[in-house]
């Protein structure tokens, strides 16, 4: 088994080759090459780079431009080279996004990427002892701001059918469960990951309005061989911006509320909207902001407990008061 120092040298020299392949005369200097390697986490000296270049020159016939000082190194355009080994940057990127990609990519593509995922993990494990960049994956995490929920189970056959239909613009016949199970014909438009839940955006039957379907509630799905009829006006980013995934109707409201000091400080740092204002009068903080009228807004207000009191709109105030009264009765 090769020593760890040998594996580090091989990984380093692969990175050098990847850099040189993109270079033309007059080439890259040893100093600049050293800087790029330092950026990739290789803590080495200029002399180490010079030795690497001398070794690579013998094997791969890289070119040293010695017409002036400092010398430049570049790839010989007459030499063809396929570098199947992933770079350190690619390995780190793949490792960080692997779990996020799984529900969003078709299974066939995931299968083709599996070798790269495995290679990425192996490369990072090999370099962890001597390379700072290789350890980055252990120093960063994404933590949801809300109570963390476990992702629901999605039927793998359903997921594969939905992804294939979305990929090739094919309709699907599904069995979907809300308060009861229904049979629907969908025209898949997009997949969206919202927290732990994956949603399919689609139109149903011959209707033109897009709706969202939780994948874990689809009990069966079959491609019916018909082409999707995509609404000409549908744009995924515009659909998300409309508030669909806040479970609202796309309309805004002007929220006015009294909030406690701690919440005021949080909202000063992370505002609810661009036009948010917080006015202080002695120990009273009054919030005003234009926000989407949605269930997500209601969930957020209720999650603040007695830290917020809605003043306007009156209908929203009454709705929140009714919810809080019903919640209090659960504890009476």
N, C-alpha and C positions, 0 to 999 in steps of 0.2 A: 504494500500500500504506500503511495507517495506521501512524503512528509507534508505537513501543513504549509511549510515555507515554499515547497515546490508548487503546491496548489495555488498559493497566493501569487507566485511569479507567473504561472500560466494565466491566471485571471487577469493580471496586470498587463501582460503582453497582448492578450486578446483585446483589451481596451485600447491599447496603443494602436493595434492594427485597425480597429474600428475608426479611430480618429484619423489615421493616415489615409484610409480609403477615400475619404471625402476631401483630401488636400491635393492641390496641384502646385506646380512650380510657382513661386520659389519655395513653397513648403512652410512647415511650422517649425519654430525654433525649439531647442531642447528646453529652454526656460518656459516657453508657453505650454509645451507639452506637460512639463512638470506641474504647472499650475492647474491644468485640466485634470490631471491624475489626483492632485491634492483635493480638488473639488469633489472627486469621486470617492474620497476617503482613504486613498493610498498614501500613508505616511512614509515617503521615501525621499532619497536625496537625488540631486542632479546626476551624480555619478551612477546611481542605479539605473536611471533612465538611459544614460549613455550606453551602459552595458547591454540593456535590453535592446536598444536600437542596433547595436553591433551584432547581436545574435539574430535578430529578425532580418537584418540585411543579408546575412548568409543564407537564410532559409527562403525568404519571400522576395528577395531582390528589391527591397524598397530603395528609394533613391535619396542620396545625400547631395544637396545642392551646396557645393563648396566654392562657389564663385565669389562669395563674399562672407564677411563675418557679421552676425553669427550664422552658422550653417542652418539650412532648412531641410526638413525631411518631408517626403511626400510619396504617394503611391505611384508605381509604374503603370501607366494607363494600358500598357500592353499585357499586363498580367491580370487574369481573371481570378476573383476570389469570392467564394460564397461563405459567409460567416454565420452559420446556423446557431452558434452559441449566443444566447441573449446577453446583453450588456448588464452591468450592475444596476444602472438606472432603470432598465426595463424590468429586471428581476424585482427591484424594490417596488416599482409601480404595480406590477402584476400581483405581488403579495398583498399590497394594501387594498386593492380593489377586487380581489378574487371573490370574496363573499358577497360584495355588492353586485357583481356581474351575474351571479348564478340565476336569479329569477328573471333577469332582463334579456338574456341571450338565448337563442334557440339551442336545443340540446345538441344538435349536430355541430354547432359552432363551439359549444362548451367542450364537446368531446375532442375537437381538434385542438383546443387550447389546453387540454388537460396536461399534455406533455410539457407545455411551457410553464404551467403552474408548478408542476413537480420539479422542473429544472430551476425555476426561480427559488423555490424553497431550499433546494440542495445548494445552490450557489451562495445564498445568504448564510446558510449554516456553515459552509466551508470558510467564509471570510469573516465571520463574526468576531473571532478572537483578535484580528489584526486590522480591521477596517471599521472606522467609525460610521460610515454611511450604511454598511450592512446591518448595523445595530439600530438604525432609525426606526424600523418597524416595531421594535420593542419599546419605543419612547413616545409613540403617538397613538391616540385612540379617539374615536368619536363616541360621545356619550349623549344620548337623547335627553332633552331638557325635561321631558315629562316622565311619568312612571314607566320604566322599561317593561314592555310587553313581549312575550314570546311570540315568534311568527306562527301563524296558523299553518296547519298541514294542507298542502296542495296536492291533489291527485297528480302524480307525475305524468300519467297518460293525458290528462286534461291539459296540463302545462305544455306538453310537447305539441298537442293538437292545436292549441291556441297560438303558440309561437309560429308553427308552420303556416297556419292560416294567415297570420299577420304578415309573415315574411312574403308570402306569395299572393296576398290580396284575395283570399278565398273566404267564402261564407262558412259559418259553422252552425250546426243545430245543437243546442245545449239543453240540459236539464238544470234549472237554476232554483235555488232555495232562498226565500225570504221568510215570510210567515207560512208559506206553503211552496211546494215544488211546482214549477211551471216549465213548459216547453217553449223555447224561443229560437228564432233564427236570427243570428247576429252578423253584422258586417264589421269585423275588427278594424279599428283605426289606430290604436296605440296601447302600449303598456306603460303604467306609471307605478313607481314604488313610493308609497306614502307610509313612512315609519316601517313597521314590520309587515304591512299588508301590501300585496300586489294587486293592482286593479287593471282590468281591461276597459278601455274606452271604446265604445262601439255604438252603432245605430242598430235598432231592432226592426225586423221585417222590412217594411217599405217606408218607415218613418225617417225623417231627416235630422231629428234632434239627437245629439250624442248623449249617451248616458254612461255611467260607470258600473262595472260588475266586479265584485270581489272574487278573485280566482278560487279561493278556498270554498266558496259557496256553489261553484259549478261542479255538479256531481258526475256529469258525463258530457263529452263533446265529440262531435264527428264532423269532418269536412264534407259538405254536401256537393262539392265540385263546382259551385256557382261563383262567379266573380263578385267581389265586393263592389257595392255602389257607394263610393265615397262622396260625401257632400262637398261641393266645389268650394264652399266657404270655410271648410274645417281647417283650423290651424292649431296644432297641439299647444304651443306656448300661449296663444290667445285664449284657448279653452281653460288652461290652468289659471291664467291671470283673471279669468271671469269669476273665479271663486268656486268652481265646481268641486275642488278637493277640500274646500272649507265647508262643503255641504250647505251652500247658500244659493240664492237665486240670482246672484250677480249684482245686486243693488247695494249701494252704500248708505250708511247712516252716520249722523253726527252724534258721537257718544259723549255725554257729559256725566261726570261722576266725581264723588268725593273719595279720595284714596288716602291710605295711611302713609306715613313718612317713608317707611321701608320700601313700599311699592313705588312711591314717587321717585326714589333714588334709582331703582331698577329701571324704570321707564325713561328716566333721563339718559341712561346709558344705552338702552335698547328700546327706542321709541316704537309705539304701535303704528305710527304713520308719519309721513313727511310733514304734515301740518299740525302734529301734536303740540299742545301747549299745556304747561302745568303752572298754575298760579298759586302762590302761597299767601295765606292771610293768617298771621299768627301760627297756630298749629294745624290749620286746615289747608289741605292741598286739593285743588280742583283740576281735574283732567278734562281736556276736550281733544277729540281726535276724530277724523273721518276714517271709518273702518268698514269692512265688508259685513253686511247683515247676514250672519251665518250661524249654524250650530256651533262651529268652532269658537266663535266669539262668546256664545253662551256658556260653553264648557270652560272657557278661560275665566269668565267673570265668576262663575260658581266655584271654580278652583281657588279663588282668592279669599273665600269665606267672608269674614267681617272686615277684611282689608279694603273693601270697595263697596260703595253704595251708589247705584245708578240713579241719576237725576233725570236725564233725558236720553232717549225718547220715553214718553210716559208709558207707551205700550210695552217697551222692553223692561222698564222698571217694574210694571205689574207682573210681567211674566217671570222675572227673576224672583220677585217677592213670593209668588205662588210656589215656585220650585223650592225655595228655601223653607217655606212654611211646611210643605209636604215632607222635606228632608228632616225638619225638626220633629215632625210627628213620628218619624221612624225611631226616635230616641226617647219618646215620651212614655 
